[in-house]
């Protein structure tokens, strides 16, 4: 197996170690960790109450809300970093590799953590403006669909595939890795904001909506860059990969 392929496989390990436990914590509820009501699996079958949302944002500490948002981002978004971390691992010296990977992840999470108050605050405001949630969700879904087929979405996706050079030695390599993580986070937010907001505004089945959105975001990230244009984008590469794996398993 080529080195790039080996490093891509190895890059998935730390992401799985963070993403899988985050999914489990969200699936099992807070378990002592205050997960925002918008993200909790307690809403798998139910509609979020205005009182519950007010409580979450009034009486839960900012630290607990931040931790809940980090759990949601770790579960949904970290798997999209597999290709980026594989690139970093393949182009870094062994003694720097672990730290560079950590810096990329830290930069990526820092961007999403900064965006969290805006996303959660907007979702809360829209829920309070329309307590039933149905009309707001339909509007958010329409915006998400429009964004998905827009050239700006494709431009953001293309930038998610950028792989800037990484210096061989510290401290330049450390700065390059951190900038790569920050840049990946910024373009990922631009690419995924509409889908994330729609999942937060779903009038029920929030955990299921998160899982579907996370799977779709991961699948569309497998597609190669394309010229920005108005078009429908189906994650065909992920479909072919899944079909191949299923066919291989059946032999």
PyMOL commands that set and color helices and strands:
alter all, ss='L'
color gray80, all
select helices_A, chain A and resi 3-28+41-43+50-59+62-76+78-90+94-129+134-148+151-160+172-201+206-221+236-249
alter helices_A, ss='H'
color red, helices_A
deselect
rebuild
show_as cartoon
